[in-house]
């Protein structure tokens, strides 16, 4: 790809991403957030109990929660025991105002704990959980070129199941990817983590927020994926929205995003034609 072609495709992709962010959350993201809202946050102690019993646990919930999501606990599965707090409502007059709201934590006193059982998603069957958008398509030789470009930057590239449920991790000089992703998802994840390495493993990191860093990294991934003809759907918009990013946040970093994406595209599309029109 020639430099002018790269500039044009990056500008067009960024304009598309800005417009999509302004349009608001996708239906896929809305459904995903609604489902994830059914899962509770567990205490550190209960997390340890869960990990000890099921090291590869992803989504954990009680029997009724799984039922409400259209799933069932498989026959023969044994629940994971955790501890649930027991409360009693205060009745003294000094707390009369608080007692007016049954949801007020101040109106209840912790009296002890009881054992309850939860089940990991792997122990259940039924309706699939809603998913946010994903990247599809065949990156072809772009994947190998991207991996080589990463190594040429002096960045170690590793594949490790230990980072689950994260798809990728940037550690400053090392990028780790979750194995067994599709080729398209692998490329998208690798570009995202490479953007972190180039934009956020410098002195600039101290002056940025997690929200800004994730918006920038995913914007770079979106632009590169578009440039090589992958189908991005709502994946990048959904991811940025999960970090509360929006068009305004992205617009703060247009120059950095475009420069970083341009460098990556130039490295992995050397002497390669543009993808077919509409291919991204």
Secondary structure, 3 states (H helix, E strand, C coil): CCHHHHHHHHHHHHHHHHHHHHHCCCHHHHHHHHHHCCCCCCCHHHHHHHHHHCCCCCCEECHHHHHHCCEEECCCCCCEEEEEEEEEECCCHHHHHHHCCCCCHHHEEEEEEEEEEEEEHHHEEECCCCCCCCCECCCCCHHHHHHHHHHHCCCEEEECHHHCCCCEEECCCEEEECCCCCHHHHHHHHHHHHHHHHHHCCHHHHHCCHHHHHHHHHHHHHHHHHHCCCECCCHHHHHHHHCCCCHHHHHCCHHHHHHHHHHHHHHHCCCCCCCCCCCC
